[in-house]
Amino acid sequence: MLEIKVLGPGCANCRKLEELVRDALATTGLQAEVVKVTDMNEILAYDVLKTPGLVIGGKLVSSGRIPTTATIAEWIRAA
């Protein structure tokens, strides 16, 4: 199963990104495990300088911004 990680300390932007990821999954009809990562050491391991970060299938696809639901859906399909 595809794993999607939302990287961040739990700020409003991190929660918003998680919500958009779930919306994108509903749009695509695909299944994935959405994991919130709040441990700073794990976040830094992905070379994220600004949160929120988004990791899809082990690959960092976004950091420091909130992409659109459509963009997230494209990344999910590509993974």
TORBALUM-530776 format. One line per 5 residues: number of its first residue (from 1); their letters; for each residue x, y, z of C-alpha. Coordinates in pm, 1 decimal. Layout:
<atoms>
NUM	A	X:Y:Z; ...
</atoms>
This chain:
<atoms>
1	MLEIK	0.0:0.0:0.0; 115.3:351.0:-82.2; 236.5:548.1:218.2; 188.8:924.4:233.3; 358.8:1121.5:508.8
6	VLGPG	261.8:1470.4:619.4; 569.4:1621.0:785.4; 524.1:1894.7:1043.3; 485.6:1978.8:1410.4; 104.8:1983.3:1392.8
11	CANCR	52.3:2345.6:1290.8; -257.1:2470.0:1107.3; -83.0:2434.1:768.9; 10.9:2074.7:850.4; -349.7:1991.3:937.8
16	KLEEL	-468.6:2164.2:618.7; -221.4:1963.7:409.1; -339.3:1638.2:567.5; -699.8:1734.0:487.2; -605.2:1807.0:122.7
21	VRDAL	-424.1:1472.5:96.9; -737.8:1292.2:215.2; -947.5:1493.4:-34.8; -704.9:1402.5:-314.9; -727.7:1033.8:-221.2
26	ATTGL	-1107.5:1054.1:-233.4; -1083.1:1219.7:-576.9; -853.2:952.4:-718.5; -1033.3:663.5:-550.7; -694.1:519.8:-454.9
31	QAEVV	-604.7:371.8:-118.1; -307.2:494.2:82.5; -191.0:508.3:441.4; -167.1:869.4:558.9; 88.4:914.4:836.8
36	KVTDM	151.8:1231.1:1036.0; 518.5:1276.4:1122.7; 581.1:1522.3:1405.3; 928.6:1404.4:1515.0; 1173.6:1676.0:1407.6
41	NEILA	1460.3:1429.2:1357.0; 1250.5:1226.2:1113.7; 1135.5:1543.8:937.1; 1494.6:1664.8:902.5; 1594.3:1325.0:760.3
46	YDVLK	1388.7:1418.7:452.1; 1584.2:1747.4:410.8; 1274.0:1953.2:483.9; 1374.1:2310.2:565.1; 1019.3:2445.1:600.2
51	TPGLV	704.6:2258.6:700.6; 464.1:2131.1:601.2; 636.5:1862.9:399.2; 473.4:1593.2:190.4; 629.0:1253.5:119.3
56	IGGKL	455.7:1017.9:-123.6; 595.2:667.9:-168.1; 916.6:759.4:13.4; 986.3:1063.2:-208.4; 968.1:1424.6:-86.7
61	VSSGR	735.8:1603.3:-330.3; 666.6:1928.9:-146.8; 790.1:2138.9:142.8; 713.3:2480.3:283.9; 389.6:2524.1:90.6
66	IPTTA	38.8:2385.0:54.7; -16.1:2242.8:-295.4; -363.3:2220.5:-449.6; -575.2:1907.8:-414.4; -541.6:1851.3:-792.6
71	TIAEW	-160.9:1866.7:-772.1; -155.8:1622.8:-479.7; -386.3:1388.7:-673.6; -142.8:1396.4:-969.7; 148.2:1308.9:-740.7
76	IRAA	-50.6:1022.4:-589.3; -137.7:883.9:-934.1; 227.7:913.4:-1041.8; 342.8:720.2:-735.7
</atoms>
